Amino acid sequence: MNDVSALLGSDEPAAFTIENADARSPFVLVTDHASARIPRKLNSLGLSAADLQTHIAWDIGAAAVARHLASHLDAWLILQNYSRLVIDCNRPPGSAESIVTQSERTQISGNASIATDHDQRAARTREVFEPYHAQIRAALDDRAAAGRPTVLIAMHSFTPRYMDDERPWHTGLLYNRDGRLAQPLLSALRSLPGLVVGDKEPYSMDDETDYTLPVHGEGRGLMHVGIEVRQDLITDDAGQRLWARRLADALLLSIRLVH
């Protein structure tokens, strides 16, 4: 018998997918906004199919870049399988941006009652957010127990224009108090001809507005960085492969410099 309180149907994907489970390198890649999928029970959150293919629903190109990057680095990779509009897995549960009712200029009608619907918030946290982060914790715990070094990379992408603001960066690095990896990576990327590389751009990162790196990276004392790539540069396979190779080379150089 189906659980009527469940968010995900028995035939729907789990909250996450793991790739390269037996990877041997120190790198662990996470992709919080890999998918635009909406659980069937939520009826597309009132959005059109076209809306769900825009940046409001997912990080366009990030999953593909992460897959290629994991291959180059021999890295363990986890991909979150549901849209950030269901619940944002890079926001603290209960925060204003965890489940939004408006994204940029688009109203998310399926989330209109979320502020007062405790059961719906709890289901999204229980079935999407918690399993994803529990798997990251388990993987990091296993590596620590085995004495394996870990470098945590969060892969994201950003829209070239947000509201009325143009974004000039080709890529940007996110971190808060710990710049051990970000600083040499910033130098490595800025040494490449023609690239505009943001330092804590196009977003800043802190404990109140972010979750994955503050909790799993800073919280454990792991070297870490968030990488953002502009979406118009990674909409096709050629761009995705180019950026994965570029990032892999820069990360490997940066790790050598840190050590």
Sequence and secondary structure as in RCSB ss.txt:
>XXXX:A:sequence
MNDVSALLGSDEPAAFTIENADARSPFVLVTDHASARIPRKLNSLGLSAADLQTHIAWDIGAAAVARHLASHLDA
WLILQNYSRLVIDCNRPPGSAESIVTQSERTQISGNASIATDHDQRAARTREVFEPYHAQIRAALDDRAAAGRPT
VLIAMHSFTPRYMDDERPWHTGLLYNRDGRLAQPLLSALRSLPGLVVGDKEPYSMDDETDYTLPVHGEGRGLMHV
GIEVRQDLITDDAGQRLWARRLADALLLSIRLVH
>XXXX:A:secstr
   TT SS TTS  SEEEE TT  SSEEEEETT      GGGGGGG  TTGGGSTTTS TTHHHHHHHHHHHHT 
EEEEE S TTT  TTS TTSTTTS SEETTEE GGGTTTTT HHHHHHHIIIIIHHHHHHHHHHHHHHHHTT   
EEEEEEEE SEETTEE   SEEEE SS  TTHHHHHHHHHTSTT  EEES S    TTT  HIIIIIGGGT EEE
EEEEEGGGSSSHHHHHHHHHHHHHHHHHHHHHH 
